[in-house]
Amino acid sequence: MAGLRVQTLIFVLVAALAILDRTAVEANFDKNFIVTWGKNHIGTTNGNLRLVLDKSAGSAIRSKVAHLFGTVEMLIKLVPGNSAGTVAAYYMSSTGTAHDEIDFEFLGNSTGEPYTIHTNIFAKGKGDREQQFKPWFNPTNGFHNYTIHWNPSEVVWFVDGTPIRVFRNYENEGIAYPNKQGMKVFASLWSADDWATQGGRVKTNWTQAPFVAEGRRYKARTCLWQGPVSIKQCADPTIRSNWWTSPSFSQLTRTQLDRMQKIRSGFMIYDYCKDTNRFKAILDRTFVEANFDKNFIVTWGKHHIGTTNGNLRLVLDKSAGSAIRSKVAHLFGTVEMLIKLVPGNSAGTVAAYYLVNIFLMRVMMNTFLLDVVHGTAHDEIDFEFLGNSTGEPYTIHTNIFPWFNPTNGFHNYTIHWNPSEVVWFVDGTPIRVFRNYEKEGIAYPNKQGMKVFASLWSADDWATQGGRVKTNWTQAPFVAEGRKYKARACLWQGPVSIKQCADPTIKSNWWTSPSFSQLTRTQLDRMQKIRSGFMIYDYCKDTNRFKGVIPPECSKRQF
């Protein structure tokens, strides 16, 4: 029996060690890498890797093992002097036509002109996601640290400890993410003077050869790829050695975000997300930790709106409420925000978060001006949160009682809108679907761009128990908060967008994928549980309201 226990313990230890992170400190390049090409152009001196390029050949190495999640880093000293036409590359990659890849490439330049730090990412074979930077230091007169951090939530590129770029995991929304293929680490030096320097206008000056780039102190603290079994194991947050799955690595800190923004504001020279000519002006628009001051404007209650630590604060008192709207309009995609509702006695108050098309007029409500929709043919998709007396639940209007306390923390409210359906999500769970039956004469919002609004106001003539409970102004000011607004949506540019934003042949129109035309079985099951347990009103069942003739869409398949 004792022998059996020992054997079992050994088996468990071996299994655990098989998925431990792999750390190489002051790595021996001869031991941990193999030459892929240019064998006679590669060497080591005093522990440093030397990659050489001349007119006869360049050079490249790759790691012997592959990784899935973690951190790889290397100190690199780039080719000095006239490096025009040369490319030093340091990257991770799998193989095949549907490969994953995460790149640092360093595009050389003429003497005195700055390098270009070129970053890119491929997922399932799709790349074309370049962002480029001019270095804020001289990358040729010393070694600098270049790090790739990769986990199930995001990929982050670091230079000397400062993040310069983030690519987040939106796989749930149809955007491929590198999380199912192990990748090896590559380093190379080669000539690409047909494109590398000033678009290929400046060629490699071979009289300056040999060109030499150096690397040292390669470290990999990663999950060792052992085939498909690693897909689950390397992402398992219950395994202690999977440090990269910690929630602290799912989002940069405020200090890191501030440092990254300074670099991006001062040194970024190209961003594929802003290249409307390249992508026919149909780019999905993503805001991470959005700056409300930058991306929104105040529509009313200027002195009742503020930001604290990146959070939006909407305030309501007896003199005024408050509201903001996005500067741009969208047609199809996803918008989301984390919202914390008014705590305590919120009776009579309404916090709203919604999309609506952009024809507005000014009207007087109670004692203050409001911007409201103008026109009888407007489109609108709403979340409204109807306050209540202390101890009584809010109403999420489309009408559901929340199954959580929406006032003691932030919760995610998402509107997903595509040519097939509109879906409302709360903390990732769908609660309602409105499908497109336009071919059967039922109107659907697909021909007008809509801006995003957030507001806090008093509607005690109807909001709480049909208007029976009024706003208690002695409890003012009432405060609702929002943060982490994100819009990944087609930018509305007028009537031309009606066709463009619905075009499934445009790669960036991820919302047109067939996978977004129908909820999954799991999503449908989760939605049904919410609707069965917490739904308090459904217009499709209100025969009194419609005098026995329900709206035509109610007789169609709802989900």
C-alpha positions as CSV (number, residue, x, y, z in Angstrom):
1,M,0.0,0.0,0.0
2,A,2.8,2.4,0.9
3,G,4.5,1.6,-2.5
4,L,1.2,2.4,-4.3
5,R,1.0,5.8,-2.5
6,V,4.5,6.6,-3.5
7,Q,3.8,5.7,-7.1
8,T,0.6,7.8,-7.0
9,L,2.5,10.7,-5.6
10,I,5.2,10.5,-8.2
11,F,2.6,10.4,-11.0
12,V,0.8,13.5,-9.6
13,L,4.1,15.3,-9.3
14,V,5.1,14.4,-12.9
15,A,1.7,15.5,-14.2
16,A,1.9,18.8,-12.3
17,L,5.5,19.5,-13.5
18,A,4.3,18.9,-17.1
19,I,2.3,22.1,-17.0
20,L,4.5,24.3,-14.8
21,D,5.7,27.6,-16.2
22,R,9.1,27.3,-17.8
23,T,11.6,29.9,-16.8
24,A,14.9,30.5,-18.6
25,V,17.2,33.0,-16.9
26,E,20.3,34.1,-18.8
27,A,19.3,31.5,-21.4
28,N,21.9,29.6,-23.3
29,F,21.0,30.2,-26.9
30,D,22.9,27.2,-28.1
31,K,21.0,25.0,-25.6
32,N,17.4,26.4,-26.0
33,F,17.3,27.5,-29.6
34,I,18.1,25.9,-33.0
35,V,19.2,27.6,-36.2
36,T,16.5,27.9,-38.9
37,W,18.6,29.6,-41.5
38,G,22.0,31.4,-41.9
39,K,24.0,28.9,-39.8
40,N,27.3,30.6,-40.6
41,H,25.8,34.0,-39.8
42,I,25.0,33.2,-36.2
43,G,27.2,33.1,-33.1
44,T,27.5,33.9,-29.4
45,T,30.0,36.1,-27.7
46,N,30.2,36.5,-23.9
47,G,26.7,35.0,-23.7
48,N,25.2,37.4,-26.3
49,L,23.5,36.2,-29.4
50,R,24.8,37.7,-32.7
51,L,22.6,37.7,-35.8
52,V,24.5,38.8,-38.9
53,L,23.2,39.9,-42.3
54,D,25.2,40.4,-45.5
55,K,24.4,40.2,-49.1
56,S,24.7,36.4,-49.1
57,A,22.4,35.6,-46.3
58,G,20.6,36.7,-43.1
59,S,20.1,34.6,-40.0
60,A,17.4,33.3,-37.7
61,I,16.8,31.0,-34.7
62,R,13.8,29.6,-33.0
63,S,13.2,28.0,-29.6
64,K,13.1,24.3,-29.3
65,V,9.8,24.3,-27.3
66,A,6.5,26.0,-27.8
67,H,4.5,27.9,-25.3
68,L,0.8,28.8,-24.5
69,F,0.4,31.9,-22.3
70,G,3.0,33.6,-20.1
71,T,5.8,36.1,-20.7
72,V,8.8,36.0,-23.0
73,E,11.4,38.7,-23.0
74,M,14.8,39.5,-24.4
75,L,17.4,42.3,-24.2
76,I,18.1,43.4,-27.8
77,K,20.6,45.8,-29.3
78,L,19.7,46.8,-32.9
79,V,21.9,47.3,-36.0
80,P,23.7,50.7,-35.6
81,G,24.4,53.2,-38.3
82,N,22.8,52.9,-41.7
83,S,20.3,50.1,-41.2
84,A,18.0,51.0,-44.0
85,G,16.2,48.0,-45.6
86,T,17.0,45.7,-42.7
87,V,14.5,44.1,-40.4
88,A,15.3,42.6,-37.0
89,A,12.4,40.5,-35.8
90,Y,11.6,39.0,-32.4
91,Y,8.3,37.2,-32.3
92,M,6.2,34.2,-31.4
93,S,4.5,32.0,-34.0
94,S,2.8,28.7,-34.6
95,T,2.7,27.0,-38.0
96,G,0.2,26.5,-40.8
97,T,-2.2,28.7,-42.8
98,A,-4.3,29.3,-39.7
99,H,-1.3,30.2,-37.6
100,D,-1.1,32.5,-34.6
101,E,1.7,35.1,-34.3
102,I,2.7,38.0,-32.0
103,D,5.3,40.3,-33.5
104,F,8.0,42.8,-32.6
105,E,9.8,43.9,-35.8
106,F,12.4,46.7,-36.0
107,L,12.5,48.4,-39.3
108,G,15.9,50.0,-40.0
109,N,16.6,53.4,-41.4
110,S,19.2,55.7,-42.8
111,T,21.9,57.0,-40.4
112,G,20.4,59.7,-38.2
113,E,16.8,58.6,-38.9
114,P,14.8,56.7,-36.2
115,Y,13.9,53.1,-36.3
116,T,10.3,52.0,-36.6
117,I,9.0,49.6,-33.9
118,H,6.5,47.5,-35.8
119,T,4.0,45.4,-34.0
120,N,1.4,43.0,-35.4
121,I,-0.7,40.0,-34.3
122,F,-2.2,37.1,-36.2
123,A,-5.0,34.8,-34.9
124,K,-6.2,31.8,-36.9
125,G,-4.2,33.2,-39.9
126,K,-5.7,36.7,-39.9
127,G,-3.2,39.5,-39.4
128,D,-3.3,43.1,-40.8
129,R,-3.4,44.5,-37.3
130,E,-0.2,46.7,-37.4
131,Q,0.6,49.4,-34.9
132,Q,3.9,51.3,-35.3
133,F,6.0,53.5,-33.0
134,K,9.1,55.7,-33.2
135,P,11.4,54.8,-30.3
136,W,11.8,57.4,-27.6
137,F,15.4,56.2,-27.0
138,N,18.3,55.1,-29.1
139,P,17.8,51.3,-29.6
140,T,21.3,50.8,-31.1
141,N,23.7,52.1,-28.4
142,G,22.7,49.6,-25.7
143,F,20.4,46.7,-24.8
144,H,16.7,47.3,-24.3
145,N,14.1,45.0,-22.9
146,Y,11.3,43.8,-25.3
147,T,8.6,41.7,-23.6
148,I,5.5,39.9,-24.9
149,H,2.9,39.1,-22.2
150,W,0.1,36.8,-23.3
151,N,-2.7,35.4,-21.3
152,P,-6.4,34.3,-21.9
153,S,-7.5,37.9,-21.5
154,E,-5.1,40.0,-23.5
155,V,-1.7,40.3,-25.2
156,V,0.5,43.2,-24.1
157,W,3.7,44.4,-25.8
158,F,6.2,46.1,-23.4
159,V,9.4,48.1,-24.1
160,D,11.7,48.5,-21.1
161,G,8.8,47.7,-18.8
162,T,6.3,50.2,-20.4
163,P,3.3,48.8,-22.2
164,I,2.9,50.2,-25.7
165,R,0.0,48.1,-27.0
166,V,-2.8,45.8,-25.9
167,F,-4.9,43.3,-27.9
168,R,-7.8,42.1,-25.8
169,N,-9.7,38.8,-26.2
170,Y,-13.1,39.4,-27.8
171,E,-13.5,35.8,-29.0
172,N,-17.0,35.8,-27.6
173,E,-17.9,38.4,-30.2
174,G,-16.5,36.5,-33.2
175,I,-13.0,38.0,-33.2
176,A,-10.2,35.4,-33.3
177,Y,-7.8,35.3,-30.4
178,P,-4.6,33.3,-30.1
179,N,-5.4,30.8,-27.4
180,K,-5.5,27.3,-29.0
181,Q,-2.0,26.9,-30.5
182,G,1.4,26.7,-28.9
183,M,3.9,29.2,-30.3
184,K,7.7,29.0,-30.5
185,V,9.9,32.1,-30.1
186,F,11.9,33.4,-33.1
187,A,14.6,35.9,-33.7
188,S,15.9,36.9,-37.1
189,L,17.8,39.5,-39.1
190,W,17.0,39.9,-42.8
191,S,16.7,42.3,-45.7
192,A,13.2,43.6,-46.7
193,D,14.2,46.7,-48.6
194,D,11.2,46.4,-50.9
195,W,9.0,47.7,-48.0
196,A,10.8,48.1,-44.7
197,T,12.3,51.7,-44.9
198,Q,10.0,54.5,-46.1
199,G,7.8,52.1,-48.0
200,G,10.7,50.6,-49.9
201,R,12.1,54.0,-51.2
202,V,15.3,53.6,-49.3
203,K,17.3,50.4,-50.1
204,T,19.8,48.4,-48.2
205,N,23.4,49.8,-48.7
206,W,25.4,46.6,-48.9
207,T,28.7,48.5,-48.6
208,Q,27.7,48.9,-44.9
209,A,27.5,45.1,-44.4
210,P,27.8,43.0,-42.3
211,F,24.9,44.2,-40.3
212,V,24.8,42.9,-36.7
213,A,22.0,42.8,-34.1
214,E,22.5,41.3,-30.7
215,G,20.4,39.7,-28.0
216,R,20.9,38.5,-24.5
217,R,19.1,37.4,-21.3
218,Y,16.2,35.7,-23.0
219,K,13.7,34.5,-20.5
220,A,10.5,32.5,-20.9
221,R,8.1,32.2,-18.0
222,T,5.3,30.4,-19.8
223,C,3.1,27.3,-20.0
224,L,4.9,24.5,-21.9
225,W,2.8,23.5,-24.9
226,Q,2.2,19.7,-25.0
227,G,-0.5,19.5,-27.6
228,P,-4.2,20.0,-27.4
229,V,-4.3,19.0,-23.7
230,S,-2.6,22.3,-23.0
231,I,-5.5,24.4,-24.3
232,K,-7.4,23.8,-21.1
233,Q,-4.5,23.2,-18.7
234,C,-2.6,26.4,-19.6
235,A,-5.8,28.5,-19.1
236,D,-6.9,26.9,-15.9
237,P,-6.9,29.5,-13.1
238,T,-7.0,26.8,-10.4
239,I,-3.5,25.7,-11.2
240,R,-1.1,27.7,-9.0
241,S,1.7,27.8,-11.5
242,N,-0.6,29.5,-14.1
243,W,0.2,32.9,-12.6
244,W,-0.9,34.7,-15.8
245,T,-4.5,33.7,-15.2
246,S,-4.6,35.9,-12.1
247,P,-7.3,38.7,-12.3
248,S,-4.4,41.2,-11.8
249,F,-3.1,40.3,-15.3
250,S,-6.5,40.7,-17.0
251,Q,-6.2,44.5,-17.0
252,L,-3.3,47.0,-16.9
253,T,-3.1,49.1,-13.8
254,R,-4.0,52.8,-13.9
255,T,-0.3,53.7,-13.8
256,Q,0.5,51.3,-16.7
257,L,-2.4,52.8,-18.7
258,D,-1.2,56.3,-18.1
259,R,2.3,55.4,-19.1
260,M,1.1,53.6,-22.2
261,Q,-1.1,56.6,-23.2
262,K,1.9,58.9,-23.1
263,I,3.9,56.7,-25.4
264,R,1.0,56.2,-27.8
265,S,0.2,59.9,-27.8
266,G,3.8,61.0,-28.4
267,F,5.4,58.2,-30.5
268,M,2.7,56.2,-32.3
269,I,2.9,56.7,-36.0
270,Y,0.4,54.2,-37.4
271,D,-2.7,52.4,-36.1
272,Y,-4.6,50.1,-38.3
273,C,-7.8,50.9,-36.3
274,K,-7.7,54.4,-37.7
275,D,-6.8,53.5,-41.3
276,T,-10.2,54.1,-42.9
277,N,-8.8,54.2,-46.4
278,R,-7.3,50.7,-46.0
279,F,-10.4,49.2,-44.6
280,K,-13.0,51.1,-46.6
281,A,-13.9,53.2,-43.6
282,I,-15.7,50.3,-41.9
283,L,-13.4,49.7,-39.0
284,D,-14.7,48.4,-35.7
285,R,-14.2,51.1,-33.1
286,T,-12.9,49.9,-29.7
287,F,-12.4,52.0,-26.6
288,V,-10.7,50.4,-23.6
289,E,-11.0,52.3,-20.4
290,A,-12.7,55.0,-22.5
291,N,-12.1,58.6,-21.7
292,F,-15.6,60.0,-21.2
293,D,-14.3,63.6,-21.6
294,K,-12.8,62.7,-25.0
295,N,-15.5,60.4,-26.5
296,F,-18.7,62.0,-25.1
297,I,-20.2,65.4,-24.9
298,V,-22.6,66.8,-22.3
299,T,-26.2,67.1,-23.5
300,W,-27.6,68.6,-20.3
301,G,-26.6,69.1,-16.6
302,K,-23.0,70.2,-17.2
303,H,-22.4,71.0,-13.6
304,H,-23.9,67.6,-12.5
305,I,-21.4,65.5,-14.4
306,G,-17.9,64.6,-13.5
307,T,-15.2,61.9,-13.6
308,T,-13.3,60.4,-10.7
309,N,-10.5,57.8,-11.1
310,G,-11.8,57.2,-14.7
311,N,-15.4,56.7,-13.6
312,L,-18.3,58.7,-14.9
313,R,-20.5,60.3,-12.3
314,L,-24.1,61.3,-13.2
315,V,-25.8,63.4,-10.5
316,L,-29.5,64.3,-10.0
317,D,-30.9,66.8,-7.6
318,K,-34.0,69.0,-7.6
319,S,-32.4,71.6,-9.8
320,A,-31.2,69.3,-12.6
321,G,-30.3,65.8,-13.8
322,S,-27.5,65.0,-16.2
323,A,-26.8,63.3,-19.5
324,I,-24.0,62.6,-22.0
325,R,-23.9,61.3,-25.5
326,S,-21.2,59.8,-27.7
327,K,-19.6,62.1,-30.3
328,V,-20.0,59.4,-33.0
329,A,-22.9,57.3,-34.2
330,H,-22.9,53.5,-34.9
331,L,-24.7,51.1,-37.1
332,F,-24.4,47.5,-35.8
333,G,-21.8,46.1,-33.4
334,T,-21.6,46.0,-29.6
335,V,-21.6,48.8,-26.9
336,E,-21.1,48.0,-23.3
337,M,-20.6,49.8,-20.0
338,L,-20.1,48.9,-16.4
339,I,-22.8,50.7,-14.3
340,K,-23.4,51.2,-10.6
341,L,-26.9,52.5,-9.9
342,V,-28.1,55.0,-7.3
343,P,-28.1,53.3,-3.9
344,G,-30.6,53.6,-1.1
345,N,-34.0,55.3,-1.8
346,S,-33.9,55.8,-5.5
347,A,-37.7,56.0,-6.0
348,G,-38.7,58.2,-8.9
349,T,-35.3,58.3,-10.5
350,V,-34.4,56.8,-13.9
351,A,-30.8,55.9,-15.0
352,A,-30.8,55.3,-18.7
353,Y,-28.2,53.8,-21.0
354,Y,-29.3,53.5,-24.6
355,L,-28.7,53.9,-28.4
356,V,-30.8,56.4,-30.4
357,N,-30.5,58.1,-33.7
358,I,-29.3,61.6,-33.7
359,F,-32.1,64.0,-34.6
360,L,-32.6,66.0,-31.4
361,M,-34.5,69.0,-30.1
362,R,-34.6,70.9,-26.9
363,V,-37.6,70.7,-24.6
364,M,-38.5,71.7,-21.0
365,M,-39.2,69.0,-18.5
366,N,-39.9,69.9,-14.9
367,T,-37.4,72.7,-14.3
368,F,-34.6,71.9,-16.7
369,L,-34.0,71.5,-20.4
370,L,-33.7,68.1,-22.0
371,D,-32.4,66.9,-25.3
372,V,-34.9,64.4,-26.7
373,V,-35.4,62.5,-29.9
374,H,-37.0,64.5,-32.7
375,G,-39.0,62.6,-35.3
376,T,-41.6,59.9,-35.3
377,A,-39.4,57.5,-37.3
378,H,-36.4,57.3,-35.0
379,D,-34.7,54.1,-33.9
380,E,-33.8,53.4,-30.3
381,I,-32.5,50.5,-28.1
382,D,-32.9,51.0,-24.4
383,F,-31.7,50.0,-21.0
384,E,-33.6,52.0,-18.3
385,F,-33.2,51.4,-14.6
386,L,-36.3,52.4,-12.6
387,G,-35.5,53.3,-9.0
388,N,-37.4,52.2,-6.0
389,S,-37.8,52.7,-2.2
390,T,-35.0,51.4,0.0
391,G,-35.2,47.6,0.2
392,E,-37.3,47.3,-2.9
393,P,-35.7,46.0,-6.1
394,Y,-34.9,48.1,-9.1
395,T,-36.7,47.4,-12.4
396,I,-34.5,46.8,-15.4
397,H,-36.8,48.2,-18.1
398,T,-37.4,45.9,-20.5
399,N,-39.1,44.7,-17.7
400,I,-37.1,42.5,-15.4
401,F,-36.3,42.5,-11.7
402,P,-32.5,42.2,-11.2
403,W,-31.2,38.9,-9.7
404,F,-28.4,40.9,-8.0
405,N,-27.9,44.2,-6.2
406,P,-27.1,46.7,-8.9
407,T,-26.1,49.4,-6.5
408,N,-23.3,47.8,-4.5
409,G,-20.9,47.3,-7.4
410,F,-20.5,47.7,-11.1
411,H,-22.3,45.4,-13.5
412,N,-21.9,45.0,-17.3
413,Y,-24.8,46.1,-19.5
414,T,-24.3,45.3,-23.2
415,I,-26.3,45.9,-26.3
416,H,-25.4,43.8,-29.3
417,W,-27.0,44.8,-32.6
418,N,-26.6,43.3,-36.0
419,P,-28.6,42.8,-39.2
420,S,-30.3,39.7,-37.7
421,E,-31.1,40.6,-34.1
422,V,-30.7,42.9,-31.1
423,V,-29.7,41.3,-27.9
424,W,-29.6,42.8,-24.4
425,F,-27.0,41.3,-22.0
426,V,-26.5,41.8,-18.3
427,D,-23.1,40.5,-17.0
428,G,-22.7,38.4,-20.1
429,T,-26.2,36.8,-19.8
430,P,-28.7,37.5,-22.5
431,I,-32.1,38.7,-21.2
432,R,-33.9,39.7,-24.3
433,V,-33.8,39.3,-28.1
434,F,-35.6,41.3,-30.8
435,R,-35.2,39.6,-34.2
436,N,-35.4,41.1,-37.7
437,Y,-38.7,40.3,-39.4
438,E,-38.5,43.3,-41.8
439,K,-39.3,41.0,-44.8
440,E,-42.7,40.4,-43.1
441,G,-43.5,44.0,-42.7
442,I,-42.1,44.5,-39.1
443,A,-39.8,47.5,-38.8
444,Y,-36.2,46.8,-37.7
445,P,-33.5,49.3,-36.8
446,N,-31.0,49.0,-39.7
447,K,-31.0,52.2,-41.6
448,Q,-30.1,54.9,-39.1
449,G,-26.9,55.4,-37.1
450,M,-27.4,55.7,-33.4
451,K,-25.4,57.5,-30.8
452,V,-24.9,56.2,-27.2
453,F,-26.5,58.1,-24.3
454,A,-26.3,57.8,-20.6
455,S,-28.5,59.9,-18.3
456,L,-29.9,60.3,-14.8
457,W,-33.2,62.1,-14.3
458,S,-36.5,62.2,-12.4
459,A,-39.6,60.6,-13.8
460,D,-41.6,60.1,-10.6
461,D,-44.9,60.5,-12.5
462,W,-44.4,57.0,-13.8
463,A,-41.1,55.4,-12.9
464,T,-41.8,53.8,-9.5
465,Q,-44.9,51.7,-8.9
466,G,-46.7,53.5,-11.7
467,G,-46.0,56.9,-10.2
468,R,-47.4,56.2,-6.8
469,V,-44.0,56.6,-5.1
470,K,-42.4,60.0,-5.7
471,T,-38.8,61.2,-5.6
472,N,-37.7,62.1,-2.1
473,W,-35.6,65.1,-2.7
474,T,-34.2,65.1,0.9
475,Q,-32.1,62.1,-0.3
476,A,-30.5,64.1,-3.1
477,P,-28.0,64.2,-4.6
478,F,-28.6,60.9,-6.3
479,V,-25.5,59.5,-8.0
480,A,-25.0,56.8,-10.7
481,E,-21.6,55.8,-12.0
482,G,-20.3,54.3,-15.2
483,R,-16.9,53.1,-16.3
484,K,-15.1,51.0,-19.0
485,Y,-17.4,52.0,-21.8
486,K,-16.5,50.2,-25.0
487,A,-18.0,50.5,-28.5
488,R,-17.0,47.9,-31.1
489,A,-19.2,49.0,-33.8
490,C,-19.5,50.2,-37.4
491,L,-18.9,53.9,-37.6
492,W,-21.9,55.7,-39.1
493,Q,-20.9,57.9,-42.1
494,G,-24.3,58.6,-43.6
495,P,-26.5,56.6,-45.9
496,V,-23.5,54.8,-47.5
497,S,-23.1,53.0,-44.2
498,I,-26.4,51.2,-44.6
499,K,-24.9,48.8,-47.1
500,Q,-21.3,48.9,-45.9
501,C,-22.0,48.1,-42.3
502,A,-24.2,45.1,-43.2
503,D,-21.8,43.7,-45.8
504,P,-20.6,40.2,-44.7
505,T,-17.7,40.2,-47.1
506,I,-15.9,43.0,-45.2
507,K,-13.7,41.3,-42.7
508,S,-14.0,43.9,-40.0
509,N,-17.8,43.5,-39.9
510,W,-17.5,40.7,-37.4
511,W,-21.2,41.1,-36.3
512,T,-22.3,39.7,-39.7
513,S,-20.8,36.3,-39.0
514,P,-23.5,33.6,-38.9
515,S,-22.5,32.8,-35.4
516,F,-24.1,36.1,-34.3
517,S,-27.4,35.5,-36.0
518,Q,-28.5,33.1,-33.3
519,L,-27.7,32.6,-29.6
520,T,-26.0,29.4,-28.6
521,R,-27.9,26.7,-26.7
522,T,-26.1,27.6,-23.5
523,Q,-27.0,31.3,-23.9
524,L,-30.6,30.4,-24.6
525,D,-30.8,28.2,-21.5
526,R,-29.3,31.0,-19.4
527,M,-31.7,33.5,-20.8
528,Q,-34.7,31.3,-20.2
529,K,-33.8,30.9,-16.6
530,I,-33.7,34.7,-16.1
531,R,-36.9,35.3,-18.0
532,S,-38.7,32.5,-16.1
533,G,-37.5,33.7,-12.7
534,F,-37.3,37.5,-12.9
535,M,-39.3,38.8,-15.8
536,I,-42.2,41.0,-14.6
537,Y,-43.7,42.3,-17.8
538,D,-43.8,41.3,-21.5
539,Y,-45.7,43.4,-24.0
540,C,-46.3,40.3,-26.1
541,K,-48.6,39.0,-23.4
542,D,-50.4,42.3,-22.6
543,T,-53.7,41.6,-24.4
544,N,-55.5,44.4,-22.5
545,R,-53.0,47.0,-23.8
546,F,-53.4,45.9,-27.4
547,K,-57.1,45.1,-27.1
548,G,-56.6,41.4,-27.8
549,V,-54.4,41.9,-31.0
550,I,-50.8,41.4,-30.1
551,P,-48.0,43.0,-32.2
552,P,-47.1,40.8,-35.2
553,E,-43.6,40.1,-34.1
554,C,-44.9,38.4,-30.9
555,S,-46.3,35.5,-33.0
556,K,-42.9,34.9,-34.6
557,R,-39.9,33.0,-33.2
558,Q,-38.5,35.2,-30.5
559,F,-35.1,33.6,-29.9
